[in-house]
Amino acid sequence: MLTSVTELPFNQHVGIRKASCGDALLILPAGPQFLNHLGTVHAGAQLALAEACSGEFLLQGLTGNENVVPVVRRVDAKFKKPANGTLVARATSDPSVLDAMKQSLSDKGRGLVKISVKLHDESGSLTLIADFEWFIARNDKQSHDLEV
């Protein structure tokens, strides 16, 4: 199992990195390759960072459950303000929801969990809020044919 989503080829290609500031998990550094037609950070770049952040948070919450396969099932995102420069991502989830997911993994071999993500740009502006619903299944048969 991965130790960080920053190891994934796509996230490496995009340039997503671990954050070293406060409670932030990941950052997307500023760069002209991330800009849209308005000169602000493209929606796709923001969503890539938000999804990676939710995955990083999930990985941290799955410690001790290495033989599982998580897959994004649903995303609900709202862009709040145009983003400029470096983006910082933070994630949260209700601890009781994480506990229920772990119990469901133990009992049924699968579970769902919702992780909320907020992105802020280098000015501190909140640019995106998103909820990611993850389907997690034990990988007992070493197959990637999972029904979500």
C-alpha positions in Angstrom: 0.0 0.0 0.0 1.1 3.5 -0.7 2.5 5.6 2.2 1.5 8.9 0.5 -0.6 9.9 -2.5 2.4 11.9 -3.7 3.9 8.6 -4.8 1.2 8.2 -7.5 2.5 8.9 -11.0 -0.3 11.4 -11.8 0.2 13.4 -8.7 4.0 13.5 -9.3 3.3 14.6 -12.9 1.1 17.4 -11.7 3.5 18.4 -8.9 1.4 17.8 -5.8 3.6 17.8 -2.7 3.3 17.2 1.0 2.8 20.4 2.9 5.0 21.5 5.7 2.8 24.2 7.2 0.4 23.7 10.1 -2.5 21.3 9.5 -2.3 21.4 5.7 -1.7 18.0 4.0 -0.7 18.9 0.5 0.2 21.8 -1.7 0.1 22.6 -5.4 2.9 25.1 -6.2 2.2 28.1 -8.4 3.0 27.7 -12.0 1.9 28.9 -15.4 0.9 25.4 -16.4 -2.0 25.5 -13.9 -3.6 28.7 -15.3 -6.9 28.9 -17.1 -8.1 31.5 -19.7 -8.7 34.0 -16.8 -5.1 33.7 -15.5 -6.3 32.0 -12.3 -5.7 28.4 -11.2 -7.7 26.0 -13.5 -10.6 24.1 -11.9 -9.1 20.8 -13.0 -5.9 21.6 -11.1 -7.8 22.5 -8.0 -9.9 19.3 -8.2 -6.8 17.2 -8.6 -5.3 18.7 -5.5 -8.5 18.3 -3.5 -8.9 14.6 -4.5 -5.3 13.9 -3.6 -5.8 15.6 -0.3 -8.8 13.5 0.5 -6.9 10.4 -0.4 -3.9 11.4 1.8 -6.3 11.9 4.7 -7.9 8.5 4.0 -4.5 6.8 3.9 -3.6 8.3 7.3 -7.0 7.1 8.7 -6.5 3.5 7.3 -3.3 2.8 9.3 -3.5 -0.9 10.2 -5.8 -1.7 7.2 -3.2 -2.0 4.5 -5.0 -4.7 2.5 -7.8 -2.4 1.2 -8.6 -0.7 -2.0 -10.1 2.8 -1.8 -12.0 4.2 -4.8 -13.6 7.7 -5.1 -17.4 7.1 -5.6 -18.8 10.6 -5.5 -17.5 14.2 -5.5 -19.5 17.4 -4.6 -17.4 20.5 -5.1 -18.1 24.2 -5.0 -15.7 26.9 -6.3 -15.8 29.8 -3.9 -13.3 32.3 -5.3 -10.8 32.5 -8.1 -7.5 30.9 -7.0 -4.1 32.5 -7.4 -0.6 31.1 -6.8 0.3 28.2 -4.6 -2.7 26.2 -3.2 -2.8 24.6 0.2 -5.2 21.7 0.9 -6.7 20.6 4.3 -9.0 17.7 4.9 -11.4 16.7 7.7 -13.9 14.0 8.6 -16.1 13.2 11.5 -14.1 10.8 13.7 -17.3 8.7 14.3 -17.7 8.3 10.6 -14.1 7.0 10.3 -14.7 4.6 13.2 -18.0 3.4 11.5 -16.1 2.9 8.2 -13.4 0.8 10.0 -16.1 -1.3 11.7 -17.9 -1.8 8.4 -14.6 -2.9 6.9 -14.1 -5.4 9.7 -17.6 -6.7 9.6 -18.5 -6.6 5.9 -15.2 -6.2 4.1 -16.3 -2.8 2.7 -17.4 0.6 3.7 -18.0 4.2 2.8 -16.6 7.4 4.2 -17.0 11.1 3.4 -14.0 13.4 3.6 -14.3 17.1 3.3 -11.5 19.2 1.7 -10.8 23.0 1.7 -8.3 24.7 -0.6 -6.8 28.1 0.1 -4.6 30.1 -2.2 -1.5 32.0 -1.3 -3.5 35.1 -0.2 -5.4 32.9 2.2 -8.7 33.0 0.3 -10.9 29.9 0.4 -11.1 28.8 -3.2 -12.8 25.4 -3.2 -14.8 23.2 -0.8 -15.4 19.6 -1.7 -16.8 16.4 -0.2 -15.4 13.1 -1.5 -17.2 9.9 -0.8 -14.8 6.9 -0.8 -15.8 3.3 -1.2 -13.2 1.1 0.6 -13.1 -2.7 0.2 -10.8 -5.4 1.6 -8.5 -6.7 -1.1 -8.7 -10.3 0.0 -8.7 -11.7 -3.6 -6.1 -9.3 -5.0 -8.5 -8.1 -7.7 -9.3 -4.6 -8.9 -12.8 -5.6 -10.1 -14.7 -3.8 -7.4 -18.4 -2.8 -7.7 -19.1 0.6 -6.3 
